[in-house]
């Protein structure tokens, strides 16, 4: 049951779209038009109230086109097992010229760019420019720790007194022969080369003892003062 509140046009006619009114009861969209014969009853209250007067009952003699089209669109349930007479495979088509019945992969990317035997996960490959192919490759690097200790290659130098040692070494180095003041220094050969001090000062020079010893300025000044006092 539907309710309409229409207005007549300039010719006094009313146009109604059945199924688009205000629903009072029932569901227009669930009607199975093929299951039975259907009628339409029209009642009207010209005052706009709810006291309806029957104006007639008419049989619906044909299914509206839109409803028929909607039913036809849902003919296929979506399950291909519901269909009959469908071809089993390509070979049952009446014109199957050009269709492949079997196929072997001969793609150049598959067969011509690789020369690999016994492929495995995480396998390394190298490109051979001579053959223009990718080949198996075993990297040249240390894969096994021979002595079983992965940390003994990390070494550290240490110096204790006059002894130099290396972490986990077999022998040590004795540096006592290289300590200060262990050998006599002679500058005669150096001075014979015409050594130039380059305007640098020689400091901490001891007072002369021998006739040929070098003397500091303070030593000379002291001797000069003593000489001056003696001559007064």
C-alpha positions, 0 to 999 in steps of 0.5 A, a space after each residue: 500500500 502506497 500513499 500519494 499527495 499529487 497535484 493536477 496539472 493544467 489539464 486536470 490530470 494526475 500522474 503517479 509513479 507506482 512504487 515511488 509513493 510513501 509506503 504504508 505497508 508491504 514492499 514493492 521491490 519484492 513482488 514476483 511478477 511471474 508468480 501470480 496475477 496482480 491488480 491495482 486498487 485506487 482510493 482517494 480523498 479529495 479533501 486531503 484527509 484519510 477518508 478514502 473513497 474507492 475509485 476502481 480496481 484494474 488488473 495489471 495485464 503486463 509487467 512494466 518494461 523496467 521491472 522485466 529488464 531488472 528481472 532479466 538482468 538477474 537471470 545468471 546467479 553468478 554460479 557457472 555450474 547453473 549454466 548449461 551448454 557451455 563449452 568445456 574447453 577451447 577445443 570444443 569451439 566451432 572456430 578455434 583457429 589460432 588458439 594454443 593447445 600447448 606451449 613451451 617457454 622459449 623467452 630469450 630472457 629465460 633461456 639466453 641470459 643465464 647459464 646457471 646450474 643447480 640454482 639455490 636460494 641466496 646464490 651469488 651471480 656474476 655477469 660474464 661479458 664474454 658470453 653475455 650471460 649471468 653465471 654461478 659465482 663463488 666469492 673469494 673471501 674467508 668463509 671459515 675461522 681456521 683457529 676458531 677464534 674470531 677476535 684474536 686478529 684484534 691486536 693492541 700494543 702495550 709498554 711496560 717499563 722497557 718492554 714493548 709487547 703485543 696482545 697474545 704475542 709469543 715474544 716481547 721487545 726489549 727497549 732498554 738499549 734505546 733509553 736516554 743517556 745510554 751512549 756517548 754523544 760527540 758533536 765534533 763531526 756535526 760541528 765540522 760540517 759548519 753547523 748554523 744555529 739559524 738564529 736559535 738560542 742554545 740554552 742550559 749551557 754549563 760553565 766552561 771547564 776546559 780551555 776550548 769549552 763554550 761559555 754563556 753570556 752570563 759567565 762572560 759578564 760575570 768574569 768581566 765584572 770581576 775584571 773591572 773590580 780588580 782594576 779599580 
